[in-house]
């Protein structure tokens, strides 16, 4: 892939609502996981998640809020931040040469949950008038396009936990091919509802609450890990034609250079070593880099018994003798799993790691699983010199594996 400039980053997350605050929290090892209160607390087994502290009325007037699910609110704020940081990416641009690609796994989950409660719980015959428009998966991308007058391609990707990585990779390809000049790309998710948590409980993939500290419940690669923790938020990037960004003297935060997409085609929930490895190899080939160039991998690292040893084995398969010497960390240990938005948030973490020369840790890693034998940057951030290229992994239920490679400019 021809390199694509990243000129803006926007973040709404359990660790803060801008990219700088988010990354500082990662480096400090702070957790956004805590006990939450939902409808029917007496019926909840899982009482932990990673919510966003978000004052919606400070961002949107009341008439607008009546049309926006929480997922769209997050997406719009993150997109605004990214465009502000880009300092004029859209100035003087033909609106048909800019678009928005957004990944989300569950779309307007809050609206859907509220609607079902109104109908079945309260036995009302009326739901919110804009329920369909709020709940539809393409609402975040549509609103971003309308807010900024983007008349180019506008697409929504829903590939479960790899959704936003796919959205970014596909957007970068459009820019690299010269079809557009600027894309806003990323993901948004707001799944912290009673119905969603009960559904994940039924799947038996959620982490048990740590009895000493709820904030330490997500434990990727640890021997005592018990599952994932759900989170919410959004991350958006401004992707821009590299020559155009340089010509207008934009600050180039990173260059996206590689994208790999591969499907397991084997099992809907059980990850595949070969499928994950294939996506990593394709991303490296697309970037024209070998494994020696990668100085850090932001892992998918969910903390589930199934994922972590498979991802470890996939990294070993691709990186060979370099695997043990390549730092890997799972920032989900702090911001939890944002499902369709996870990949975008983790790419932001990887880009800022390269820019700042500091690797965020994998927290809550006291005793590693013997099958998880890589350098996971345990519990303390690490300063590094000369970090030029980073990789971000996203693997999903359904088997869609997506990997991005970015370089410091």
Secondary structure, 3 states (H helix, E strand, C coil): CCCEEEEEEEEEECCECCHHHHHHHHHHCCCCCEECCCCCHHHCCCCEEECCCCCHHHCCCHHHHCCCCHHHHHHHHHHHHHHHHHCCCCCCCCHHHEEEEEECCCCCHHHHHHHHHHHHHCCCCCCCCCHHHHHCCCHHHHHHHHHHCCCCCEEEECCHHHHHHHHHHHHHHHHHCCCCCEEEEEEEECCCCHHHHHHHHHHCCECCCCCCCHHHCCCCCECCCCCECEECEEEEEEEEEHHHHHHCCCCCCEEEEEEEEEECCCCCCCCCHHHHHHHHHHHHHHHCCCHHHEEEEECCCCCCHHHHHHHHHHHHHHHHHHHHHCCEECCHHHHCECHHHHHHHHHHHHHHHHHHCEECCECCCCCECCCCCCCCCECCCEECCCCCEEEEEEECCCCEEEEEEEECC
